[in-house]
Structure formats: structure tokens, C-alpha cells
Amino acid sequence: MSAFHWVDFHDPKDAPTVAWVTQALKAEKWTAIREIGVQWDSAIVVTSLRATPQSTPPSDKYTVWAVSLAKREVEPLLHGVNPRILNWTNFGGLYQQAPELALTYDDCYGCDAPSTFFTTLYYNFKDHAWRARWMHGDQAATLWSGGTVDGVTRTQIYGLLTEPPGRNILATWNHIDYGNTKPAEDFVFVYGVDPTNFLELTQGLGGAHAEEMELRLCKAGTEGEAQADPALAELARGQDSELCQALIQAKTKAKPMRRPATSPPANNHGVSQPGKPHS
């Protein structure tokens, strides 16, 4: 994306931006500035905080900031651990003014039940600042939830899909099997962006719509649901589960087969013989 660039901390041309961001974050808590991405008059900044010099790097806590390059205004967008910047996406479709940067992160390190979240970082033209989508506090769209409950089996499936004519959506499916206690439950959600106003959408699906999305999720990475960008391959998981394999197999068996025609055509009167012309 021509309007965006990652700052090179060793390039003298980027030194003024590094100095500006450092000064703007002077009053905040951080140990190191990990990344600075600049688009027009705003920067997306990733900082890490290490509890003690003896702490291990995986335990670092990260903050993603929106930093104004016109004014020394900073705004934290989210906090987490183990952030993974993936690649640009197209949640807004054909009329999206600028791509959105996919980001996944965890809520804790070394805890009993970690969760993984997904968001996109995008430049808000109205505010002239970076923003993050589907946020509730520090939690965005839930990709994976850790933890187990005795007697309950949970299957989690998610994938980045494309809706015509080229708009990305993220879909998740949680299947909760309670064994003989009660019937299983399915929770299917879609995270997207309204192409008319570019506001984020979160929608729970049910009935036939949920079943259709479950099959699409199980086929993510194959057939017509293949992810063309390898950098976004992380946004697909659970397709190898027994639940998905059983669903695909069931749908394949249920597909009607066309039987070969065995009756003669209507204009066949049975009068033709080898070597003789038609009468």
C-alpha cells in the first residue's frame, strides 16, 4: 500500500518519526518500541513491556497505540501478548478506501485458559487516526478459547472467507458436545464490515444460514474457499477436525447423482439394420 510504510529504525530518514513517537509515548509504560507503521498523519505503534530484566521474552506484554503525527496525542487500542501481524485484508470490499492490517494476539501467557483474538487495524479517515475493529475492552473477535470442562467436548473452527464481489469476512463455529447430558449446541458468528458505512458488524447465524456457513468453514483452504494469500493462512483452523470431516463426507454422500439414460430415444423405431439404409 503506497500510502503506508513500516519505519526503519536504522534509516536516518525515519529518525524524526522515531523521535516524535518516542516523545509522544514518554509518559506511558513500555520497555521497547517494536514497530512503527506510518500512514499520512497517523502512526500505528507496537510497544512491549517486560516486567523485569530476568523475565522471558514470551511473557512480554504488548500495547498497540494510535499516535498522531500532527499532535502529540496517543491512544491505546489494545493490550495482549504474542501479537502476530499478518497482512492486508479487504473487509470493506470494492469501495474500501484503504486495506486493513490483520492482527492476532493472545490475552495471557502461561495461564490455564488462554484465548486468541483477531482484529484488523485500519486508518479512520474521519478521525485521521488508526483504529481496531470488533473490540470489547482488550478482546476482539475470538478465534480460540482455551480451557476444558469435564464431560464437555468443544470443537472450534474458524476461517477467513471471501464474499462476492471480493469482501472479506471472518467466520467462527463453536460446537459444544455435552455427551448424554443434553443436546449439543452450535454457535456460528460472522465478523465483517458494512460496505456502505465501513462500520464493523458482528452477526450470529442460525438455521440454514448457520449450516451453510459451517460447511464453508470446513472447506476453508480447499475447493472454492482457498486462501490466496499465504500470509493469512493462520486465519484457518479446525478444518481437520472429526466434526468437519464427518460433515463434508455427509454432504458428499447426500449429493444427488445423475443416473445414466437407458431408454431409447423417442424417434427410434427399431428399423435400422447394419449395412442397410433407413426406410
N, C-alpha and C positions, 0 to 999 in steps of 0.2 A: 504494500500500500504506500503510494508515493508521499502522502502527507505525514506518514508515521515513520519514526526511526528509533532504534534502540541506541542509547548513549554508549559510546566507547569511553570508558574511564581513563584510557591512556591516550586519547586523541586530544590535542590542545584545543581543537575547535569546539569540543564538548565541555571543556573545562568551566566556562561561565555557567552552563546549565547545572553541572555538578555542584558548583559553589552556591548557586541560588537555592537548589533543593536542600543542600546541607544546612544552610542558614534558616530556611523555612521550617525545617524539622528540628531545629536546635532545642526547642522546649519539650520535645516528645521523647519517649523511651525507646531506644533502639541501640543495637551494638554495631550493626553494619548495614550499609545500603547495598542491596543485592542487584537490583535492576532499576533502570530509569528508561521509560519509553515516552517519547515526546510526540504530540500531535497538536500543531498550531500553538495555542496559548495555554495548554494544559499538559501536565505530565502524570503518567501513572508510575508510582514508585513502590518498590517492594523492599521492606526492611526486615531484618531479623534481630531477635533479642535472645542472647544467651544468658542463662541465669547466673552461671559462674564460669570462670576460665576453665574449670575442670569438667564442666558439662559437655556431653557428647553432641556433635552437630545435629543428629536426627531429632534431638529434643528442643531445638531452637523454635521459638515462637515467631511467626511471621505476621506482618501487617501490610495490607495493600492500601496505599494512600492515593488520593487525588490532590495534586499540588498545582496551584495556579502559577503560571509563569508571568502573569501580568501583575498580580498582587501576591504577597506572601500569605496566602490562605491555604491551609491544609485540611483535609477531611479524611478520616479513616473509613475505608469501605468495608473491610472485613479483617478478622483475625483468625489464624489457624496454624496448622503445622504441615510440613511436607507439601508445599504448593507445587503444582506442575502446570507450567504454561504450555499449552498445546499449539494451536494455530488459529488462523482466522476462520470465522464461520459466517453464514449468511442467514441469520434468523429473520431479517426484515424482508427478504425476497427481492424482487426486481427493483423496488423503489427505495431500498436501503441506501442511505447516503454514505455510509462507511461501514466496512466489515467489523465484526465483533470478535474479540480475542477470547478463546475458550480457556478456562482455568478450572482445575480440580484441586481440592485440598482436603485435609483431614481435620477433625476437631480436637484430636488429642494424640499423644504419643505414649506408648507403654501402658495405656489404660485397658480396662477389661472389655469395653464395648465401643471401639472407635467407629466413627461414621465418616463416609466420604461424600463430599458435596461438589456440585457443578454450578458454575456461573459463567457469564460472559461479561467482559469488561468492554464498555463502549463509550464513545465520545458523545455526550449530550449537547447538541447544537444550541438548545435553548439556554442551558446553564453555562455553556463554554467550559465544561468540566467532565472528567471521567466518572462513570457510574458503574454499578454492578447490578445484575438482574436477579430476580426471584429471591431477594434477601429478606430474612426474618431474623433480625439481630445479626449474628455471625453465621447463620445457617442459610444456605441457598437450596437449590434443588437437590434432594437426597438421592445419591446414586446407590449407596450401600450402607447398611446398618449392621454393626457388629452385635455380639451378644446372642445367647441362646436361652430358651425356656424348655424345661423338662417336658417331654411329651409333645412338643410342638416342632414341626419341621417347616422352615421358611426357605422358599426359593426366590431369589432376587435376579431379575433380568432387566437390562436397560440397553438403549441404543440411540445413536444419533441418526435420525431418518430425514428424508427429503420429501417435502410435499410439492406437487406441481404448483407453479412453474419454477421451482428451484429454491423454495423456502425451507430452511432447516427447522426441525423440531426435535426435542428430546423426549423420549417416552420411557416410562418405568413400569414394571409389573412386579408386584409382590404377591406371591401365592403362599397362604398360610394354611398348613395342614395340621389339624388338631387330632388326628388319629380317629379313634372311636368316640371321642368326647362330644364333638359336634361337627357339622359340615364344614368343609374347607371354605376359605374366603379369598377373594381376589381383589387387589387394589391396583388399578391401572390409572396412571396420570400422564398428562402431556404438558410439556412446558414449551411455550412458544412466544412469539412477538406478533402483535396485531399489525398487519402491513399498512393499515390506514393511519394509525397514530403512533406506531412503534412503541406502544406500552406492552409490558410483559403480560402473558396470560398463563394461568395455571388451571387445568381442567381435569376433573375426574371423569372417567368413562365407565359406562355400564352397558349391560345387554349386548346387542350385536356389535356395537361400536367397540366395546372392550374386547370381544372375541376377535374381531378383525385386527385390532392393534396387537393383541397377544401373538397372533400368527406372524405379523410383520416383524415384531421384535425377535421372534425365534428364527426368522430368516435373515436377520441383520447380518451383513457381511457375506451373504450369498445371494444368488439369483439377482433380482432387481433391486435388492436393498444393500448392495455392496457400498462400502465407504471408499470413495475415490481417493481421499487424502490420507496417506499412511500416518501422518502426524496426528490425526484424530481417531486412530484405531483404538485408543484407550477408552473411547466412549462407546464400547460394546462389550457386554459381559453377560454370561449366563446362557448363551446360545447352545453350549454343550451340555446343559443340564438334562437330566432324565425327563423332566417336565416338557422341555422344548422338543426333545427327540420324539417323545410319545405324541405330542400334538402334531408335529409335521407328518409323522407316519400315519396318524389317524386321518388327517386331511387328504393325504395322498391316496389312501385306500378308498376314501369316500368320493373321490373324483369320478364322475361317471365316464365310462369307457364307451366309445362308439363301436357298435357291432358291425362287422362286415356284411354287405348286402349279399344274400344268397339267392333271392328270387330273380327270375329272368326279367328283362325289360319288357314293357307293355307291348312293344311293336314286334316282339319275337314270336313268330307263328310256327316255328319248328319246321320250316320247309327247306331250309338251306342244307345242301349236302356238299361234301368236299368234291371239288372238281366240276360242279355243276353251277350254272348261273342262276340267279334269283328269278322266279317266275313272275 
